[in-house]
Each structure stands twice: as C-alpha cells, then as structure tokens.
Amino acid sequence: MKRSELQATLHKENIQEDIKLFKSTLSRFANHTELTSEMLHYLVKRINVNKDGVPTIIFNFSFMND
C-alpha cells in the first residue's frame, strides 16, 4: 500500500471516529423537547449579531478534540 493510500485510510478512519463521537454527544440531548442552558453552553461557542440584527451561530466542536 502506498503512503498516500495509508494517509487517506487514516484520515477516513479519523472522520468516522469523529462522527461516532459527535453522534454520541448529541444523543445526550435527543430526548429533550426544549433547549436548556446546558445544551446551549455545550453546543454553541458564541453568537455574533451583525449591525442589521442578523445572528451568526458559531458552534463548539472542541469536544471532538478531547
């Protein structure tokens, strides 16, 4: 197997692991019908509002790098 093929395989495996972790993390909140402050603080890094009042939500994915 070539080096580039090995790197591609490792990258794919890392992505698959990240997806599993993301699903597992989101499953913590799956049975809720309302957004709680815990969910908001865990999933959202910050919310920017431009001068026209349009919000941009910056999600927190740092839990995937723990």
DRENZA-45147 format. One line per field, with one value per atom (N, C-alpha, C, O, CB): residue number from 0; residue in three letters; atom name; x, y, z. Coordinates in pm, 1 decimal, always signed. Last residue first. Glycine has a CB too. Layout:
<nodes>
mivex	(NUM; ...)
kolmi	(ALA; ...)
mike	(CA; ...)
c1	(X; ...)
c2	(Y; ...)
c3	(Z; ...)
</nodes>
This chain:
<nodes>
mivex	(65; 65; 65; 65; 65; 64; 64; 64; 64; 64; 63; 63; 63; 63; 63; 62; 62; 62; 62; 62; 61; 61; 61; 61; 61; 60; 60; 60; 60; 60; 59; 59; 59; 59; 59; 58; 58; 58; 58; 58; 57; 57; 57; 57; 57; 56; 56; 56; 56; 56; 55; 55; 55; 55; 55; 54; 54; 54; 54; 54; 53; 53; 53; 53; 53; 52; 52; 52; 52; 52; 51; 51; 51; 51; 51; 50; 50; 50; 50; 50; 49; 49; 49; 49; 49; 48; 48; 48; 48; 48; 47; 47; 47; 47; 47; 46; 46; 46; 46; 46; 45; 45; 45; 45; 45; 44; 44; 44; 44; 44; 43; 43; 43; 43; 43; 42; 42; 42; 42; 42; 41; 41; 41; 41; 41; 40; 40; 40; 40; 40; 39; 39; 39; 39; 39; 38; 38; 38; 38; 38; 37; 37; 37; 37; 37; 36; 36; 36; 36; 36; 35; 35; 35; 35; 35; 34; 34; 34; 34; 34; 33; 33; 33; 33; 33; 32; 32; 32; 32; 32; 31; 31; 31; 31; 31; 30; 30; 30; 30; 30; 29; 29; 29; 29; 29; 28; 28; 28; 28; 28; 27; 27; 27; 27; 27; 26; 26; 26; 26; 26; 25; 25; 25; 25; 25; 24; 24; 24; 24; 24; 23; 23; 23; 23; 23; 22; 22; 22; 22; 22; 21; 21; 21; 21; 21; 20; 20; 20; 20; 20; 19; 19; 19; 19; 19; 18; 18; 18; 18; 18; 17; 17; 17; 17; 17; 16; 16; 16; 16; 16; 15; 15; 15; 15; 15; 14; 14; 14; 14; 14; 13; 13; 13; 13; 13; 12; 12; 12; 12; 12; 11; 11; 11; 11; 11; 10; 10; 10; 10; 10; 9; 9; 9; 9; 9; 8; 8; 8; 8; 8; 7; 7; 7; 7; 7; 6; 6; 6; 6; 6; 5; 5; 5; 5; 5; 4; 4; 4; 4; 4; 3; 3; 3; 3; 3; 2; 2; 2; 2; 2; 1; 1; 1; 1; 1; 0; 0; 0; 0; 0)
kolmi	(ASP; ASP; ASP; ASP; ASP; ASN; ASN; ASN; ASN; ASN; MET; MET; MET; MET; MET; PHE; PHE; PHE; PHE; PHE; SER; SER; SER; SER; SER; PHE; PHE; PHE; PHE; PHE; ASN; ASN; ASN; ASN; ASN; PHE; PHE; PHE; PHE; PHE; ILE; ILE; ILE; ILE; ILE; ILE; ILE; ILE; ILE; ILE; THR; THR; THR; THR; THR; PRO; PRO; PRO; PRO; PRO; VAL; VAL; VAL; VAL; VAL; GLY; GLY; GLY; GLY; GLY; ASP; ASP; ASP; ASP; ASP; LYS; LYS; LYS; LYS; LYS; ASN; ASN; ASN; ASN; ASN; VAL; VAL; VAL; VAL; VAL; ASN; ASN; ASN; ASN; ASN; ILE; ILE; ILE; ILE; ILE; ARG; ARG; ARG; ARG; ARG; LYS; LYS; LYS; LYS; LYS; VAL; VAL; VAL; VAL; VAL; LEU; LEU; LEU; LEU; LEU; TYR; TYR; TYR; TYR; TYR; HIS; HIS; HIS; HIS; HIS; LEU; LEU; LEU; LEU; LEU; MET; MET; MET; MET; MET; GLU; GLU; GLU; GLU; GLU; SER; SER; SER; SER; SER; THR; THR; THR; THR; THR; LEU; LEU; LEU; LEU; LEU; GLU; GLU; GLU; GLU; GLU; THR; THR; THR; THR; THR; HIS; HIS; HIS; HIS; HIS; ASN; ASN; ASN; ASN; ASN; ALA; ALA; ALA; ALA; ALA; PHE; PHE; PHE; PHE; PHE; ARG; ARG; ARG; ARG; ARG; SER; SER; SER; SER; SER; LEU; LEU; LEU; LEU; LEU; THR; THR; THR; THR; THR; SER; SER; SER; SER; SER; LYS; LYS; LYS; LYS; LYS; PHE; PHE; PHE; PHE; PHE; LEU; LEU; LEU; LEU; LEU; LYS; LYS; LYS; LYS; LYS; ILE; ILE; ILE; ILE; ILE; ASP; ASP; ASP; ASP; ASP; GLU; GLU; GLU; GLU; GLU; GLN; GLN; GLN; GLN; GLN; ILE; ILE; ILE; ILE; ILE; ASN; ASN; ASN; ASN; ASN; GLU; GLU; GLU; GLU; GLU; LYS; LYS; LYS; LYS; LYS; HIS; HIS; HIS; HIS; HIS; LEU; LEU; LEU; LEU; LEU; THR; THR; THR; THR; THR; ALA; ALA; ALA; ALA; ALA; GLN; GLN; GLN; GLN; GLN; LEU; LEU; LEU; LEU; LEU; GLU; GLU; GLU; GLU; GLU; SER; SER; SER; SER; SER; ARG; ARG; ARG; ARG; ARG; LYS; LYS; LYS; LYS; LYS; MET; MET; MET; MET; MET)
mike	(N; CA; C; O; CB; N; CA; C; O; CB; N; CA; C; O; CB; N; CA; C; O; CB; N; CA; C; O; CB; N; CA; C; O; CB; N; CA; C; O; CB; N; CA; C; O; CB; N; CA; C; O; CB; N; CA; C; O; CB; N; CA; C; O; CB; N; CA; C; O; CB; N; CA; C; O; CB; N; CA; C; O; CB; N; CA; C; O; CB; N; CA; C; O; CB; N; CA; C; O; CB; N; CA; C; O; CB; N; CA; C; O; CB; N; CA; C; O; CB; N; CA; C; O; CB; N; CA; C; O; CB; N; CA; C; O; CB; N; CA; C; O; CB; N; CA; C; O; CB; N; CA; C; O; CB; N; CA; C; O; CB; N; CA; C; O; CB; N; CA; C; O; CB; N; CA; C; O; CB; N; CA; C; O; CB; N; CA; C; O; CB; N; CA; C; O; CB; N; CA; C; O; CB; N; CA; C; O; CB; N; CA; C; O; CB; N; CA; C; O; CB; N; CA; C; O; CB; N; CA; C; O; CB; N; CA; C; O; CB; N; CA; C; O; CB; N; CA; C; O; CB; N; CA; C; O; CB; N; CA; C; O; CB; N; CA; C; O; CB; N; CA; C; O; CB; N; CA; C; O; CB; N; CA; C; O; CB; N; CA; C; O; CB; N; CA; C; O; CB; N; CA; C; O; CB; N; CA; C; O; CB; N; CA; C; O; CB; N; CA; C; O; CB; N; CA; C; O; CB; N; CA; C; O; CB; N; CA; C; O; CB; N; CA; C; O; CB; N; CA; C; O; CB; N; CA; C; O; CB; N; CA; C; O; CB; N; CA; C; O; CB; N; CA; C; O; CB; N; CA; C; O; CB; N; CA; C; O; CB; N; CA; C; O; CB)
c1	(-1112.8; -1071.6; -1003.9; -963.1; -1191.5; -1218.2; -1073.3; -1021.0; -900.1; -1014.7; -1484.4; -1441.0; -1288.8; -1236.9; -1486.7; -1524.6; -1538.7; -1492.9; -1465.1; -1684.0; -1516.2; -1391.0; -1401.6; -1299.7; -1350.8; -1722.8; -1689.5; -1560.4; -1500.9; -1677.7; -1965.3; -1847.9; -1825.6; -1901.5; -1864.2; -2072.7; -2089.0; -1956.9; -1850.4; -2148.6; -2185.0; -2057.2; -2067.9; -2071.7; -1934.3; -2437.3; -2408.4; -2279.3; -2265.4; -2525.7; -2524.3; -2441.3; -2401.8; -2340.2; -2314.8; -2819.5; -2726.0; -2647.3; -2696.4; -2801.7; -2879.3; -2876.5; -2773.5; -2655.5; -2843.2; -2884.1; -2956.3; -2959.8; -3034.3; -3093.8; -2721.0; -2858.6; -2943.7; -3061.7; -2859.0; -2475.2; -2543.2; -2686.4; -2765.4; -2465.7; -2482.8; -2430.0; -2515.3; -2616.8; -2425.1; -2399.6; -2512.7; -2457.0; -2392.3; -2620.1; -2279.1; -2248.6; -2373.6; -2444.3; -2127.0; -2247.6; -2344.5; -2307.1; -2303.9; -2492.2; -2030.3; -2073.6; -2177.0; -2191.4; -1952.9; -2050.1; -1932.1; -1965.7; -1934.2; -1814.8; -2288.6; -2265.4; -2146.1; -2141.8; -2391.8; -2308.3; -2304.5; -2266.5; -2217.1; -2436.1; -2305.1; -2221.9; -2203.5; -2094.6; -2283.6; -2487.3; -2348.2; -2254.7; -2138.1; -2335.3; -2721.4; -2673.6; -2526.4; -2448.7; -2755.6; -2747.0; -2729.0; -2667.0; -2571.9; -2862.8; -2782.7; -2672.3; -2642.9; -2527.2; -2705.1; -3018.8; -2895.6; -2773.0; -2670.9; -2890.9; -3211.1; -3175.4; -3047.5; -2976.9; -3158.2; -3474.9; -3333.3; -3307.3; -3373.3; -3290.2; -3709.9; -3676.1; -3525.2; -3457.8; -3750.6; -3725.3; -3814.3; -3788.9; -3841.1; -3959.4; -3481.4; -3531.8; -3621.5; -3596.1; -3414.5; -3357.4; -3491.1; -3551.1; -3660.2; -3486.2; -3099.6; -3200.8; -3342.4; -3438.3; -3164.1; -2873.4; -2978.7; -3099.4; -3192.7; -2923.2; -2700.5; -2728.0; -2848.8; -2918.6; -2605.5; -2657.9; -2759.9; -2793.4; -2901.1; -2713.1; -2439.7; -2573.6; -2684.1; -2792.0; -2595.3; -2235.9; -2252.6; -2392.3; -2456.0; -2148.4; -2270.0; -2280.2; -2306.0; -2388.6; -2153.0; -2218.9; -2350.0; -2372.2; -2480.1; -2362.3; -1948.2; -2048.5; -2189.2; -2269.4; -2038.4; -1830.4; -1825.7; -1932.0; -1998.4; -1686.6; -1879.7; -1932.0; -1936.6; -2035.6; -1845.9; -1732.0; -1876.8; -1941.3; -2046.5; -1908.9; -1473.4; -1530.6; -1682.3; -1752.9; -1471.7; -1446.9; -1444.0; -1504.2; -1577.5; -1299.6; -1453.0; -1554.9; -1560.7; -1669.5; -1527.3; -1220.3; -1350.1; -1462.4; -1556.4; -1370.6; -1030.2; -1043.1; -1177.4; -1241.5; -930.0; -1066.5; -1094.2; -1111.5; -1197.4; -981.3; -981.3; -1118.5; -1157.3; -1268.4; -1134.2; -712.3; -799.4; -946.1; -1025.3; -772.8; -623.5; -619.7; -712.7; -783.4; -476.9; -659.1; -730.0; -735.3; -840.3; -662.0; -480.7; -623.0; -706.9; -813.8; -649.2; -240.4; -284.7; -433.9; -505.3; -204.7; -233.3; -236.8; -287.8; -368.2; -97.8; -214.8; -331.3; -346.5; -457.8; -319.2; +32.7; -86.6; -214.1; -310.8; -91.1; +200.7; +189.8; +63.0; -7.2; +312.8; +54.1; +131.8; +105.6; +3.1; +99.2; +85.2; +0.0; +89.7; +189.0; -96.9)
c2	(+1630.5; +1591.6; +1456.4; +1408.8; +1589.1; +1708.6; +1701.2; +1661.7; +1659.6; +1832.6; +1735.4; +1628.5; +1611.2; +1509.2; +1657.2; +1962.8; +1836.6; +1719.0; +1611.8; +1816.4; +2166.7; +2133.9; +2004.5; +1941.0; +2246.4; +2269.1; +2131.1; +2090.3; +1988.9; +2110.4; +2492.7; +2444.4; +2298.1; +2212.3; +2464.9; +2722.8; +2601.6; +2556.9; +2580.1; +2489.9; +3032.5; +2961.8; +2841.7; +2857.3; +3055.4; +3190.2; +3099.3; +3024.8; +2961.8; +2999.2; +3511.4; +3403.9; +3318.0; +3366.5; +3458.8; +3717.2; +3638.8; +3537.1; +3483.9; +3566.8; +4040.8; +3902.2; +3823.8; +3858.8; +3895.8; +4309.5; +4221.9; +4076.0; +3996.2; +4270.9; +4469.1; +4459.0; +4365.9; +4345.5; +4409.9; +4432.2; +4559.8; +4562.2; +4647.4; +4672.8; +4085.3; +4197.0; +4321.9; +4316.4; +4160.9; +3893.0; +3961.2; +4080.9; +4167.6; +4004.9; +3572.3; +3708.5; +3766.5; +3697.4; +3710.1; +3353.5; +3403.1; +3547.0; +3632.4; +3392.1; +3073.5; +3212.4; +3244.9; +3173.3; +3309.3; +2793.6; +2865.9; +3013.0; +3070.6; +2851.4; +2559.5; +2687.7; +2758.9; +2781.5; +2777.6; +2326.8; +2316.7; +2445.0; +2439.4; +2272.4; +2401.5; +2290.1; +2292.6; +2263.6; +2157.1; +2606.6; +2630.9; +2522.1; +2548.6; +2642.4; +2469.7; +2589.3; +2613.5; +2638.4; +2711.0; +2267.8; +2235.9; +2352.4; +2335.7; +2198.3; +2426.6; +2331.2; +2297.1; +2297.6; +2202.6; +2561.1; +2639.8; +2548.4; +2586.6; +2725.0; +2367.4; +2410.2; +2492.4; +2492.9; +2288.1; +2347.7; +2380.4; +2429.6; +2521.7; +2487.1; +2081.3; +2222.5; +2238.4; +2153.0; +2287.6; +1813.3; +1885.8; +2035.8; +2109.2; +1857.9; +1555.1; +1682.8; +1749.1; +1741.4; +1777.1; +1334.4; +1317.5; +1445.4; +1443.0; +1214.3; +1416.6; +1372.1; +1366.9; +1393.1; +1237.1; +1480.4; +1581.2; +1537.6; +1615.9; +1709.5; +1272.2; +1320.2; +1412.2; +1421.4; +1393.7; +1255.6; +1167.1; +1204.0; +1171.3; +1021.8; +1416.9; +1471.5; +1384.4; +1434.1; +1487.6; +1234.5; +1359.4; +1416.2; +1458.7; +1462.1; +1040.3; +1004.7; +1128.1; +1125.6; +933.8; +1191.1; +1128.1; +1094.5; +1117.8; +1000.7; +1257.5; +1362.4; +1306.8; +1368.8; +1424.4; +1003.0; +1085.4; +1194.3; +1220.8; +1148.1; +929.3; +848.2; +929.7; +925.6; +721.8; +1130.2; +1121.6; +1040.3; +1078.4; +1058.7; +1067.1; +1196.7; +1194.8; +1251.1; +1307.6; +817.4; +825.5; +957.2; +959.8; +811.2; +901.3; +809.2; +810.9; +806.2; +667.0; +1054.9; +1118.8; +1031.0; +1081.2; +1145.1; +855.7; +966.6; +1035.0; +1069.3; +1068.5; +700.9; +641.6; +749.9; +738.0; +545.4; +886.4; +835.3; +776.3; +798.9; +729.7; +909.4; +1027.3; +984.3; +1039.8; +1116.2; +649.3; +704.1; +823.9; +837.9; +744.1; +643.0; +547.9; +599.1; +592.8; +409.6; +840.6; +854.6; +763.4; +802.9; +823.0; +727.4; +854.6; +875.4; +922.3; +972.0; +500.9; +485.9; +612.7; +606.5; +450.7; +626.6; +542.6; +520.9; +522.2; +407.0; +750.9; +833.9; +755.0; +810.3; +890.6; +522.7; +615.6; +699.7; +718.0; +706.3; +222.4; +345.2; +435.2; +425.0; +419.1; -117.3; +0.0; +123.5; +129.1; -0.2)
c3	(+2234.1; +2370.2; +2371.4; +2477.3; +2463.9; +1999.1; +2004.9; +2142.4; +2165.3; +1964.8; +2029.5; +1940.7; +1945.5; +1900.3; +1797.1; +2173.8; +2245.8; +2159.8; +2213.7; +2290.0; +1989.7; +2058.1; +2136.2; +2163.4; +2151.2; +1851.8; +1822.3; +1891.4; +1855.1; +1672.4; +1887.5; +1960.3; +1928.5; +1973.4; +2112.7; +1633.4; +1713.2; +1772.6; +1715.6; +1628.9; +1606.6; +1597.7; +1690.9; +1812.9; +1636.1; +1432.1; +1543.4; +1513.9; +1409.1; +1566.7; +1371.9; +1319.0; +1437.7; +1532.6; +1241.6; +1327.9; +1410.2; +1328.0; +1228.4; +1520.9; +1227.5; +1179.8; +1261.1; +1263.4; +1026.9; +1280.2; +1370.3; +1327.6; +1384.5; +1385.0; +1138.3; +1089.0; +1175.2; +1146.8; +944.8; +1254.1; +1279.8; +1228.2; +1269.0; +1216.9; +1368.2; +1290.0; +1312.0; +1381.5; +1139.6; +1637.0; +1575.3; +1500.0; +1558.7; +1682.0; +1720.1; +1675.1; +1609.7; +1536.4; +1575.3; +1974.2; +1877.3; +1846.4; +1935.1; +1930.9; +2044.9; +2059.1; +1952.0; +1853.0; +2049.4; +2076.2; +2124.1; +2145.3; +2249.4; +2024.6; +2165.0; +2097.2; +2160.0; +2281.0; +2104.3; +2321.4; +2175.7; +2102.9; +1990.2; +2127.2; +2592.5; +2546.0; +2394.5; +2344.8; +2588.3; +2618.7; +2654.6; +2603.4; +2574.4; +2804.1; +2533.0; +2464.5; +2493.3; +2401.1; +2506.0; +2726.5; +2584.2; +2509.9; +2433.5; +2519.9; +2958.1; +2949.4; +2802.9; +2760.7; +3029.3; +2903.4; +2908.1; +2900.4; +2843.3; +3036.9; +2665.2; +2800.5; +2795.3; +2694.5; +2895.1; +2444.8; +2457.8; +2599.3; +2647.4; +2353.0; +2469.0; +2479.9; +2496.0; +2553.6; +2598.3; +2462.0; +2371.1; +2374.0; +2290.1; +2406.5; +2466.1; +2517.8; +2413.8; +2293.5; +2556.2; +2366.7; +2423.9; +2481.0; +2537.9; +2531.2; +2279.6; +2184.0; +2241.1; +2168.5; +2132.4; +2418.0; +2413.1; +2330.0; +2312.4; +2357.5; +2389.9; +2526.8; +2529.4; +2630.4; +2584.1; +2122.3; +2178.5; +2323.2; +2372.9; +2171.4; +2076.0; +2050.1; +2108.5; +2140.5; +1900.8; +2143.8; +2218.4; +2199.8; +2296.1; +2174.7; +1947.7; +2088.7; +2173.7; +2265.0; +2135.6; +1718.3; +1737.9; +1885.0; +1939.6; +1651.9; +1769.1; +1752.2; +1775.8; +1845.6; +1611.2; +1768.6; +1889.5; +1885.2; +1985.4; +1906.5; +1501.8; +1612.5; +1741.2; +1814.2; +1632.8; +1372.4; +1352.0; +1463.8; +1515.2; +1214.5; +1453.4; +1489.5; +1476.7; +1560.4; +1401.8; +1329.3; +1475.8; +1523.6; +1622.5; +1528.0; +1061.5; +1111.4; +1264.0; +1321.5; +1061.4; +1054.9; +1029.8; +1084.1; +1145.7; +878.1; +1097.6; +1193.3; +1178.3; +1277.6; +1174.1; +867.7; +998.7; +1104.9; +1192.3; +1039.3; +674.9; +671.5; +806.3; +854.4; +561.0; +750.5; +751.6; +756.1; +832.3; +627.3; +702.5; +837.9; +850.9; +950.6; +875.6; +422.0; +508.1; +651.8; +715.9; +503.3; +340.8; +310.0; +398.9; +445.5; +162.0; +425.5; +483.4; +459.7; +548.4; +423.7; +260.0; +405.4; +473.2; +566.2; +458.4; +12.3; +40.5; +191.0; +243.6; -32.0; +35.1; +17.4; +46.2; +98.7; -124.7; +52.8; +164.8; +154.1; +253.6; +170.9; -81.8; -91.5; +28.6; +95.9; -221.4; +0.0; +0.0; +0.0; +72.6; +122.6)
</nodes>
